Amino acid sequence: MNQFIIINDLNFKYAENGFKLENINLELEKGKIISLIGPNGAGKTTIAKILSGIIDNYTGRIFIEGKDLKKLNFKEKARKIAYVPQVFNTIFDFEIKEILLMGRRNNSNGIGFMKKIDIDIVEETMRDFGLYEKKNKKFSTLSGGEKRMVLIARAICQGADFIILDEPVAYLDLHHYVDLINILLKLNKSGKTIFLILHDINMASEISDEIILLNRGKIIKKDIPENIINEDIIKNFYGIKNFIIKNNPVTFRPNVIIMPP
Amino acid sequence: MKNKLIFLIITFLILIFIFFLSLSIGSVKLNFIQIIKTLFNKEKEQIYELIVLNIRLPRIIFSIFIGGLLAMSGAILQSILKNPLADPYITGISSGAALGATFGIIVGANNIFLPAIAGAFLTILFVYKASLVYGKINTGSLLLIGVMTGTFLSSIIMLLSTVFNRDLVKVVFWLMGDLSNIEPIYVNLLVFFSLIIIIFVILFSNDLNIIATGEEEAKTLGVNTEFLKTYYFILSSLIVAICVSLSGIIGFVGLIIPHIIRYFIGSDNRFLLPASFILGGIFLLLSDTLARFLFLPIEIPVGIITGIIGAPIFIILILNRKNV
């Protein structure tokens, strides 16, 4: 079986504002980079929150490697799926190392005195991400790009094979943007399945094996980038007129280029 | 990690030092050797035994444990509510206890503890139920409902004490916090319950760290956040119910002690909670010792001292803002 996640007839409605996800059926394959795109309010983050266990009052069934998501306990979920949030603000400050150790909660208990293997995993991850020298630095003193790296590193510490990233490149400068893409590709090569929520259609096109287009709580299409990024879809779902679609001369992936009005 | 352990050990040594210091000061001055002899039943002078074991020791233990518990519950609520301004009284439980105590004083009950703890428990139930949104504790609601409940109950207290104004002074003194009217049996009970509560508090201290960084993230990292919020809401409420019912509303300990510790060793609750207990104990013991001797022969309510010392320390900390 090559599906990491199978979603059957997922329905969910926010009691607060009535927004709903309707009849979501999806199969997400192991080892791929999959992007979820769609205009604001399409329900992208809601899907991410359901998959990562934050929202659990949905109907329908979700299977993670054959097991029903609702039947997994918190620790089991955290071993299978990691979630990198878009924003993360701590009122009380923690050191980088303390933040990464939180990623090992799924292998420890509420007091949190870690076993040697947990500390080894955290130290190795810090070295991989170039954070080892800064391990005692306070999270609040880091730049936006560094914070994002720490959160991704924490997700890696979880040891999960499926990593959801909510808008990972938002607010990043070009340098960190390139760094981040390289990290995602590296993680993917090492066997992780990467699930991205993206507004940046061109990034989705360049990096993804598959793209899922979501609109108003419904899945419109799931396909390879070449079949998703086309004039009709951009016009219909993003409501813009002045653009052209050109293939990247190196990767041949379609890119949307915005034109002056 | 090492620095934090060293901090814990140093503060613990300071606590022991102040413990002995406080045993020695008073209208009868004793030296350390006399105290140790008395504590181990080797002192021949009967009067020393009376002073140390029956008068000073219960009150000192009482101060340490009340201060420690209040500081610890402040630290818990700050993490759970993700609010650095939270203190043990923010959930309104204390006002419930105070209203119970006020009733007790007005009807002339011998025992203020029982009506106070009853008032606290009723308030815990109400605040808990009212903070549930779709069956889950919403920390935003908890904060607002707690503050409003507290304000409401305090107004009732003021109303009652104005109408029954012959008891006004008694009520006001009780409200300011008082460690002087303690009976030894309550001290023993307090120590017993405190030790149990401390163990329960430490049990999920790392989960408190995680939830302090965000509830949703905590869920994805493997923390059962609904359980954790209820667990610590109940623990902190129990602490407040016990402390306020025994000693009135002693302010500032629960707010500033956790911040002072954050200033030195950061926000890791695994160390913050035990350190809060120790430093809270030190702070209240010192304050109570001052309250006893600053204006001899008058003894002033300890709540006044904690406010007078506590507020300036808090402002100095904010001016040197690091972790506050």
Interface residues (C-beta under 8 A of the other chain):
Chain A: A15 K49 S52 G53 I54 N73 F74 K75 K77 A78 R79 I81 A82 Y83 P85 F88 N89 T90 I91 F92 D93 F94 E95 E98 I99 M102 G103 R105 N106 S108 N109 G110 I111 G112 F113 K138 R154 Q158
Chain B: Q78 S79 K82 N83 P84 Y134 I202 L203 F204 S205 N206 D207 N209 I210 A212 T213 G214 E216 E217 K219 T220 L221 G222 V223 N224 L228 R262 G266 S267 D268 R270 N323
